[in-house]
Amino acid sequence: MTSIHPLARRKFNTWLAGLGCLPLIAACSTKDQPIAIGLHVWPGYEPTPLARAMGWLDEKLVKLVETPSATDSLKLLEQGKIDAAGLTLDEVLRARENGIALAVVLICNISAGADMLLARPNIKTLADLRGRRVGVEDGALGALMLYKALRAVGLTREDIQVVSLTVNEQAQAWKRGEIDAAITYEPDAAQIFEMGGHRLFDSRQIPDTILDVLAVRSASLEANHSKALHHLVATHLRALDYMQTRPDDAAYRMAARLKLAPDRVSTAFKGLVLPDLKNNIRLFGTPTMGLMKNAATVASTLVDAGILHKPPDLTGLLRPEFLPSEASS
């Protein structure tokens, strides 16, 4: 489990000491309303459930809604049943085009190999996917990964058979012989590896393209959720620090949700960069750098792929004001 640069220890401890006061402060104000956040199982989101397991997350302020997949989280956002969700940046951009106004308040992780295309042993190269059945969560990240993988060898969607499956459905489809390849990620990828799947393509080949973020409905940002959002972001970062300093205990606490043995939890985080507070602040950057630059690049790719119909308006996409200040850390 790797962050880009750990926080200065003395400063971080000072910040943590003040963090414990946040739930009490928030709970005392009748104007401050709780938020509901949808999270499917994905290592990059796990600091928040870990914070709950540690007793740091004030559940009067933040309600975690466990969903089977990103597709399910997006449906709940569309229906107005949750205020926020863990999503990839491209999923956020697609949601915005579909009329779900979302803004990014935290960068959870940058994928550097954790998202992957796995294939059966007889499929040796990406070119061998021609005519094959590929399991893809088509309404989410899978569509972008599929486009990038096929484009690398001059193939298109019309050259394969797309089988629409959420990531949590793919292992069973593989076992039944219904798909020949899948775009997936841990912990579900582990099941396909065990059944003989091997890696043909992953996010290392498309650097700075797959980022997971905490996305919040714009209407919720403008409502009385400020304390809840500050608390959610702060406790996520607190749990991330615990993962770095107490990895064995953190792994033990995360194992059940990840459905992995504690000694295998660390493998689920391979290929992920987990930005701490300092690097979240840096990555939010300026209008022409950092996350905004990534968003513009990803948006251009989505338009080229036909996943977005037109270049998106990125106004209001980034809302970094819910991050703790470096001065307070």
C-alpha positions in Angstrom: 0.0 0.0 0.0 1.8 3.1 -1.3 1.2 6.8 -1.0 3.2 9.3 -3.1 4.8 11.0 -0.1 3.8 10.4 3.5 2.7 13.5 5.5 5.2 15.1 7.8 4.7 13.0 10.9 4.7 15.7 13.5 2.3 17.9 11.5 0.0 15.0 10.8 -0.2 14.0 14.5 -1.2 17.6 15.4 -3.9 17.5 12.8 -5.2 14.1 14.0 -5.5 15.5 17.6 -7.9 18.1 16.3 -9.8 15.6 14.1 -11.5 13.9 17.0 -13.4 17.1 17.7 -15.0 17.2 14.3 -18.0 14.8 15.0 -18.9 16.7 18.2 -18.7 20.1 16.5 -20.8 18.9 13.5 -23.4 17.1 15.7 -24.0 20.2 17.7 -25.3 22.2 14.7 -28.9 21.6 13.7 -28.0 23.1 10.3 -25.5 20.4 9.4 -27.1 17.4 7.7 -25.6 13.9 7.2 -24.7 12.6 3.9 -25.0 9.1 2.3 -22.0 7.8 0.2 -22.2 4.8 -2.0 -19.0 2.6 -2.1 -18.5 -0.7 -3.9 -15.5 -2.9 -2.9 -12.3 -1.4 -4.3 -9.0 -1.1 -2.5 -8.7 2.6 -3.3 -11.9 3.4 -1.3 -11.1 1.2 1.6 -9.7 3.9 4.0 -13.3 5.1 4.5 -14.7 1.7 5.6 -11.5 1.2 7.7 -12.3 4.5 9.4 -15.7 3.2 10.2 -14.2 -0.1 11.6 -11.9 2.0 13.8 -14.8 4.0 15.2 -13.5 7.2 13.7 -16.4 7.8 11.3 -19.3 9.5 12.9 -22.3 7.6 11.4 -24.6 10.4 12.4 -22.8 12.5 9.9 -21.8 9.9 7.2 -23.8 6.9 6.2 -21.9 4.3 4.1 -24.1 2.6 1.5 -22.4 -0.6 0.3 -23.2 -1.2 -3.4 -22.2 -4.2 -5.6 -20.7 -2.1 -8.4 -20.0 1.4 -9.7 -23.0 0.9 -12.0 -25.2 0.5 -8.9 -23.7 3.6 -7.2 -24.4 5.6 -10.3 -28.1 4.4 -10.3 -28.5 5.5 -6.7 -27.0 8.9 -7.5 -29.3 9.3 -10.4 -32.3 8.4 -8.2 -31.2 10.9 -5.5 -30.9 8.1 -2.9 -27.2 8.9 -2.1 -25.3 12.2 -2.0 -21.9 10.9 -3.0 -20.0 7.9 -4.4 -16.6 6.5 -5.1 -16.2 6.6 -8.9 -13.5 6.8 -11.5 -12.9 10.2 -13.1 -14.3 9.0 -16.4 -17.4 7.7 -14.7 -17.9 11.2 -13.2 -17.6 12.8 -16.6 -20.1 10.4 -18.1 -22.5 11.0 -15.2 -22.3 14.8 -15.7 -23.2 14.4 -19.4 -26.1 12.3 -18.4 -27.5 15.0 -16.2 -26.1 14.0 -12.8 -24.3 17.1 -11.6 -21.2 15.9 -9.6 -18.1 17.5 -8.2 -14.8 15.9 -7.0 -13.8 16.6 -3.4 -11.0 14.0 -2.9 -8.6 11.9 -5.0 -8.7 8.4 -3.6 -6.1 6.7 -5.9 -4.3 6.7 -9.2 -4.3 3.3 -11.0 -0.9 2.1 -12.2 -1.6 -1.5 -13.0 -4.6 -2.2 -10.7 -7.2 -2.1 -13.5 -6.6 -4.9 -16.0 -7.8 -7.0 -18.9 -7.5 -10.7 -18.1 -7.8 -13.4 -20.7 -7.9 -17.2 -21.0 -4.6 -19.0 -21.5 -5.2 -19.6 -25.2 -5.5 -15.9 -25.9 -1.9 -14.8 -26.1 -2.1 -11.2 -27.4 -4.6 -8.4 -27.6 -5.0 -9.1 -31.3 -6.2 -12.6 -30.4 -9.3 -10.9 -28.8 -10.9 -10.6 -32.3 -14.2 -12.4 -32.3 -13.9 -13.3 -28.5 -16.4 -12.6 -25.7 -15.1 -9.8 -23.4 -16.9 -9.1 -20.1 -17.1 -5.4 -19.5 -18.9 -3.1 -17.1 -19.9 -1.0 -20.0 -21.6 1.8 -18.2 -18.6 2.4 -16.1 -14.8 2.3 -16.2 -14.7 -0.8 -18.5 -15.7 1.1 -21.6 -12.7 3.3 -21.4 -10.3 0.5 -20.7 -11.8 -1.6 -23.5 -11.3 1.3 -26.0 -7.7 1.8 -25.0 -6.8 -1.9 -25.1 -8.4 -2.4 -28.5 -7.0 0.7 -30.0 -3.5 -0.4 -29.0 -3.7 -3.2 -31.7 -6.0 -1.5 -34.2 -9.2 -3.3 -33.1 -12.7 -1.8 -32.4 -15.7 -2.9 -30.4 -17.1 -4.3 -33.6 -14.2 -6.8 -33.8 -15.2 -8.5 -30.5 -18.3 -9.7 -28.7 -19.0 -7.3 -25.8 -20.7 -9.0 -22.8 -22.1 -6.5 -20.4 -21.3 -7.6 -16.9 -20.6 -5.7 -13.7 -17.2 -6.6 -12.2 -18.7 -8.6 -9.4 -20.5 -10.8 -12.0 -17.5 -11.6 -14.1 -15.9 -14.5 -12.1 -19.1 -16.5 -12.2 -19.5 -15.8 -15.9 -15.9 -17.0 -16.4 -16.5 -20.1 -14.4 -19.5 -20.9 -16.6 -17.5 -20.5 -19.8 -19.6 -17.5 -20.9 -16.6 -15.1 -21.5 -13.1 -15.4 -22.8 -11.7 -12.2 -21.3 -12.7 -9.5 -18.8 -11.8 -6.0 -17.8 -11.6 -6.2 -14.0 -9.8 -5.3 -10.8 -9.0 -6.6 -7.3 -10.4 -8.2 -5.3 -12.5 -9.8 -8.0 -9.6 -10.3 -10.3 -8.1 -12.7 -7.8 -10.8 -15.2 -8.6 -10.1 -15.1 -12.4 -6.4 -15.4 -11.8 -7.1 -18.6 -9.8 -9.1 -20.0 -12.8 -6.2 -19.5 -15.2 -6.7 -15.9 -16.4 -3.6 -13.9 -17.4 -2.9 -10.2 -17.8 -3.0 -8.8 -21.4 -3.3 -5.1 -20.6 -3.5 -2.8 -17.6 -3.5 0.8 -16.5 0.3 1.0 -16.5 0.0 1.3 -20.3 -2.3 4.3 -20.0 -0.7 6.4 -17.2 -2.7 9.1 -15.4 -5.9 8.0 -17.1 -7.7 6.0 -14.4 -8.2 7.9 -11.2 -10.7 7.1 -8.5 -12.3 10.0 -6.7 -15.0 10.9 -4.1 -17.7 12.5 -6.2 -20.5 14.5 -4.5 -23.8 15.7 -6.0 -23.5 19.4 -6.6 -26.9 20.0 -4.9 -25.5 18.3 -1.8 -22.4 20.6 -1.8 -24.7 23.6 -1.8 -26.9 22.2 1.0 -26.0 22.0 4.7 -23.5 19.2 4.4 -20.2 21.1 4.9 -19.4 19.5 8.3 -20.2 16.0 7.1 -18.0 16.4 4.0 -15.1 17.8 6.0 -15.4 15.0 8.4 -15.6 12.3 5.6 -12.5 13.6 3.8 -10.6 14.0 7.1 -11.3 10.5 8.4 -10.5 8.9 5.0 -7.1 10.6 5.2 -6.6 9.6 8.8 -7.3 5.9 7.9 -4.9 6.2 5.0 -2.2 7.2 7.4 -3.1 4.3 9.6 -2.7 1.9 6.7 0.8 3.2 6.2 1.9 3.2 9.8 0.0 0.1 11.0 -0.3 -2.1 7.8 -0.8 -5.4 9.6 -3.6 -4.3 11.8 -5.2 -2.3 9.0 -5.0 -5.5 6.7 -6.7 -7.5 9.4 -9.5 -5.0 9.7 -10.0 -4.7 5.9 -9.8 -8.4 5.1 -13.5 -9.3 5.6 -14.8 -6.6 3.3 -12.2 -7.4 0.7 -12.9 -11.1 1.0 -9.2 -11.9 1.3 -7.1 -13.5 3.9 -5.3 -10.8 6.0 -1.9 -11.8 4.6 -3.2 -11.3 1.1 -4.7 -7.8 1.5 -1.5 -6.0 0.6 -1.6 -7.7 -2.9 -4.9 -6.0 -3.6 -3.2 -2.6 -3.3 -0.4 -3.4 -5.9 -0.6 -1.0 -8.8 -2.3 1.7 -6.8 -0.9 5.1 -5.7 -2.9 6.5 -2.8 -2.5 10.3 -2.5 -2.2 11.7 1.0 -3.3 15.2 2.0 -0.2 17.0 0.6 -0.6 15.2 -2.7 -4.3 15.7 -2.9 -3.7 19.5 -2.6 -1.0 19.3 -5.2 -3.1 17.2 -7.6 -6.0 19.5 -7.4 -3.5 22.1 -8.6 -4.5 25.0 -10.8 -7.0 25.2 -13.7 -4.4 24.1 -16.2 -2.5 21.6 -14.2 -3.0 18.5 -11.9 -6.4 16.9 -11.9 -8.0 19.4 -14.2 -5.4 18.6 -16.8 -6.1 14.9 -16.3 -9.9 15.5 -16.6 -9.4 17.4 -19.9 -7.3 14.6 -21.3 -9.7 11.9 -20.2 -12.6 13.8 -21.6 -10.9 14.1 -25.0 -10.3 10.4 -25.0 -14.0 9.7 -24.1 -15.1 11.9 -27.0 -12.8 10.1 -29.4 -14.1 6.8 -28.2 -17.7 7.9 -28.7 -18.4 7.4 -25.0 -19.1 11.1 -24.6 -21.0 12.9 -27.3 -19.3 16.2 -27.0 -16.4 17.9 -25.0 -17.8 18.4 -21.5 -18.0 21.7 -19.6 -15.6 21.1 -16.7 -16.8 24.2 -14.7 -17.4 23.3 -11.1 -15.8 19.8 -11.4 -13.2 20.3 -8.7 -14.2 21.4 -5.1 -11.0 21.1 -3.0 -12.3 23.2 -0.2 -13.3 20.2 1.8 -9.7 19.1 2.2 -8.0 20.0 5.5 -5.5 22.8 5.0 -1.8 22.0 5.2 -1.5 24.7 7.9 -3.9 22.7 10.1 -2.0 19.4 9.4 
